[in-house]
Amino acid sequence: MTLKGLLLVLGCIALIAPGQLLFKSAASQWRVDEGAWMALRTLASPAFIAAIVIYALATLLWVYALRLVPLTAAFPLYALTFVVVPLVAHLFAGEPLSANVLIGGAVIIAGVAISVR
């Protein structure tokens, strides 16, 4: 894998994390119990729209990365989102970070290291 390919895949991961935080924010603003119109109106929050835009950019970047990186190398790296997102959620949203999440993250990192070698 080239450095450019690696950076593109890592860029996707870097976009997914804030996108997930924005989806979480949008979910907390979503009012599904107040009728269909309110549910639709509150779903179309700035956080939700920003998350969709970020995910669209991440998807375009992913497709471009796959032009340069075999899927068999890129996808194991993409598993790092399961490590990065909980860390970002802990740092920026104050979500708890349990020992199980940390241990699971270490196992994922070990798996990624094995997969990309």
Residue pairs with C-beta under 8 A, 6 or more apart in sequence:
1 69
1 70
1 73
1 74
1 116
2 68
2 69
4 68
5 65
5 68
5 69
5 73
5 74
6 69
6 77
8 61
8 64
8 65
8 68
8 69
9 62
9 65
9 69
9 74
9 77
9 78
10 77
10 80
11 61
11 65
12 58
12 61
12 62
12 65
12 78
13 77
13 78
13 80
13 81
13 84
14 84
15 54
15 55
15 57
15 58
15 61
16 54
16 55
16 58
16 81
16 84
16 85
17 81
17 84
17 85
17 88
18 54
18 88
19 51
19 54
19 55
19 58
20 51
20 85
20 88
20 89
21 88
21 89
21 92
21 93
22 47
22 48
22 50
22 51
22 54
23 47
23 48
23 51
24 89
24 93
25 45
25 47
26 43
26 45
26 47
26 48
26 51
29 42
29 45
29 47
29 48
30 39
30 42
30 43
30 45
30 48
31 38
31 39
31 42
32 39
34 42
62 74
62 78
65 74
66 74
73 115
73 116
76 111
76 112
76 115
76 116
77 112
77 115
77 116
79 108
79 111
79 112
80 108
80 109
80 112
82 104
82 105
82 108
83 105
83 108
83 109
86 95
86 97
86 101
86 105
87 97
87 105
89 95
90 96
90 97
